[in-house]
Amino acid sequence: MELLVATHNIHKKEEIQQILEDRFLVKSLTDYNIHEEIVEDGNSFHANALIKAKYCFDKTGIPSLGDDSGLAVEALDGRPGIFSARYAGDHDFAKNIGKVLREMDGVDNRKAFFITVLCYYDENGARYFEGRVYGNLLNENKGFKGFGYDPIFVPEGYEKTFAEMNPEDKNKISHRKKALDLFLEFLNK
């Protein structure tokens, strides 16, 4: 069965495909030659995930998965939050990381979490699945794997950043994995 994931991000598509294994053939917006920008103007992860999933389903009629993910930093009152991908520049994660590190300079509380909210949209409407992984931020980048804020985030119970982990290891504990596990539970009912 095909599942359209509302993204052009090849890393996100591959990560979701790896986690879902052969349950679905994961397709992206690029695979369907959909290139117009989906305006994410919701005020929450849930709202943005719904906007993406509904847009894709309305456009193609294929069950769609909208994913809105981000980093929430306790000392920054939850920022960057829903603005994670464009915190200092549109999808420029070097600048985004730099901004977070500047704002955290001298701050002892390094607690943060990654969150993923998935919205599965089909002819029956919307269903939501949320995953979180808690950890701490470093003062500098470490590692070259992964994407986004992975080089500065160390999950609880680990010594390595997400960017230092093999993708298989990260995908066993990630926020996206937790949300996708809930999605799979829903499908198995």
C-alpha positions as CSV (number, residue, x, y, z in Angstrom):
1,M,0.0,0.0,0.0
2,E,1.3,3.5,-0.9
3,L,1.6,6.2,1.8
4,L,2.2,9.7,0.7
5,V,4.4,11.6,3.2
6,A,4.0,15.3,3.0
7,T,7.7,16.2,2.6
8,H,10.4,16.9,0.0
9,N,13.0,15.9,2.6
10,I,14.7,12.8,1.3
11,H,16.2,12.1,4.8
12,K,12.7,12.1,6.4
13,K,11.3,9.9,3.7
14,E,14.1,7.4,4.1
15,E,13.8,7.4,7.9
16,I,10.1,6.8,7.7
17,Q,10.5,4.0,5.1
18,Q,13.2,2.3,7.3
19,I,11.0,2.4,10.4
20,L,7.8,1.2,8.5
21,E,9.9,-1.4,6.7
22,D,7.7,-3.1,4.1
23,R,4.3,-2.2,5.5
24,F,4.0,0.7,3.0
25,L,5.7,2.0,0.0
26,V,6.6,5.5,1.2
27,K,6.3,8.2,-1.4
28,S,7.2,11.9,-1.1
29,L,5.7,15.0,-2.7
30,T,8.6,14.9,-5.2
31,D,7.6,11.4,-6.3
32,Y,4.2,12.8,-7.2
33,N,5.6,15.9,-8.9
34,I,4.0,18.2,-6.3
35,H,6.3,21.1,-5.9
36,E,4.1,24.0,-4.6
37,E,4.8,25.0,-1.0
38,I,2.4,23.8,1.6
39,V,1.8,26.8,3.9
40,E,2.3,25.7,7.4
41,D,0.5,28.5,9.2
42,G,-0.9,26.5,12.1
43,N,-0.2,27.4,15.7
44,S,0.8,23.9,16.9
45,F,2.5,20.8,15.7
46,H,-0.9,19.1,15.4
47,A,-2.3,21.9,13.2
48,N,0.7,21.9,10.9
49,A,0.6,18.1,10.6
50,L,-3.1,18.3,9.6
51,I,-2.5,21.0,7.1
52,K,0.2,18.9,5.3
53,A,-1.7,15.6,5.4
54,K,-5.1,17.0,4.3
55,Y,-3.4,18.9,1.5
56,C,-1.8,15.7,0.1
57,F,-4.9,13.6,0.5
58,D,-7.0,16.3,-1.2
59,K,-4.5,16.6,-4.0
60,T,-4.0,12.9,-4.7
61,G,-6.7,10.8,-2.9
62,I,-3.9,8.7,-1.5
63,P,-3.7,8.1,2.3
64,S,-1.3,10.7,3.5
65,L,0.9,11.3,6.5
66,G,1.7,14.8,7.6
67,D,4.6,15.2,10.0
68,D,5.5,18.2,12.0
69,S,8.5,17.9,14.1
70,G,10.7,20.1,16.1
71,L,13.0,20.8,19.0
72,A,11.6,22.3,22.2
73,V,14.2,23.7,24.7
74,E,13.1,24.1,28.3
75,A,15.2,27.2,29.0
76,L,13.9,28.9,25.8
77,D,10.3,28.4,26.8
78,G,9.8,25.7,24.2
79,R,11.5,27.5,21.3
80,P,12.3,26.9,18.5
81,G,9.2,24.6,18.6
82,I,7.0,24.9,15.5
83,F,9.6,27.2,14.0
84,S,12.4,24.7,14.3
85,A,13.0,24.4,10.5
86,R,13.1,28.2,10.0
87,Y,14.3,29.5,13.3
88,A,17.2,31.5,11.8
89,G,16.7,30.9,8.2
90,D,14.5,28.7,6.0
91,H,15.8,25.1,6.5
92,D,19.3,26.4,7.1
93,F,20.2,24.2,10.0
94,A,23.7,25.5,10.5
95,K,22.2,28.9,11.2
96,N,19.3,27.4,13.2
97,I,21.8,25.5,15.4
98,G,24.0,28.6,15.7
99,K,21.0,30.7,16.9
100,V,20.0,28.1,19.5
101,L,23.6,27.8,20.8
102,R,23.9,31.6,21.1
103,E,20.7,31.8,23.0
104,M,21.8,29.0,25.3
105,D,25.3,30.5,25.9
106,G,25.9,30.4,29.7
107,V,22.6,28.6,30.4
108,D,23.0,25.6,32.7
109,N,19.6,24.0,32.0
110,R,20.2,22.1,28.8
111,K,17.0,20.0,28.9
112,A,15.2,19.7,25.6
113,F,13.0,17.3,23.7
114,F,12.3,16.4,20.1
115,I,8.7,16.0,19.2
116,T,7.0,14.5,16.2
117,V,3.3,14.8,15.6
118,L,2.0,12.7,12.7
119,C,-1.4,13.2,11.2
120,Y,-2.7,10.3,9.1
121,Y,-5.4,11.5,6.7
122,D,-7.6,9.3,4.6
123,E,-11.3,9.1,3.6
124,N,-12.1,8.7,7.3
125,G,-10.5,12.0,8.3
126,A,-7.6,12.8,10.6
127,R,-5.9,10.7,13.3
128,Y,-2.9,11.9,15.3
129,F,0.2,10.1,16.7
130,E,2.8,11.8,18.9
131,G,6.3,10.8,19.9
132,R,8.9,12.5,22.1
133,V,12.5,11.9,23.0
134,Y,14.0,13.8,25.9
135,G,17.6,14.7,26.3
136,N,20.1,17.6,26.6
137,L,21.8,20.0,24.3
138,L,25.6,20.3,23.9
139,N,27.5,23.5,23.5
140,E,28.9,22.5,20.1
141,N,28.1,20.3,17.2
142,K,29.2,16.6,17.3
143,G,28.7,14.1,14.5
144,F,27.8,14.3,10.8
145,K,24.9,11.8,10.5
146,G,21.3,12.7,10.7
147,F,19.9,16.2,10.0
148,G,18.4,19.2,11.7
149,Y,19.4,19.7,15.3
150,D,20.8,16.2,15.6
151,P,24.5,17.4,16.1
152,I,23.6,19.1,19.4
153,F,21.1,16.7,20.9
154,V,22.1,13.9,23.2
155,P,19.1,11.6,24.2
156,E,18.7,10.6,27.8
157,G,20.7,7.5,28.6
158,Y,23.1,8.0,25.8
159,E,26.6,9.5,25.4
160,K,26.3,10.3,21.7
161,T,24.3,12.9,19.8
162,F,21.8,11.8,17.2
163,A,24.3,12.9,14.6
164,E,26.9,10.5,16.0
165,M,24.6,7.5,16.0
166,N,24.1,5.1,13.2
167,P,20.7,5.7,11.5
168,E,19.5,2.3,12.6
169,D,20.3,3.1,16.3
170,K,18.7,6.5,16.1
171,N,15.6,5.1,14.5
172,K,15.1,2.7,17.4
173,I,14.6,5.5,19.9
174,S,13.7,8.6,17.9
175,H,10.6,10.8,18.4
176,R,9.5,9.9,14.8
177,K,9.9,6.2,15.6
178,K,7.7,6.5,18.7
179,A,5.0,8.3,16.7
180,L,5.2,5.8,13.9
181,D,5.0,2.9,16.4
182,L,1.7,4.4,17.6
183,F,0.6,4.7,13.9
184,L,1.4,1.1,13.3
185,E,-0.6,0.1,16.5
186,F,-3.6,2.0,15.1
187,L,-3.2,0.2,11.7
188,N,-3.1,-3.2,13.5
189,K,-6.4,-2.7,15.3
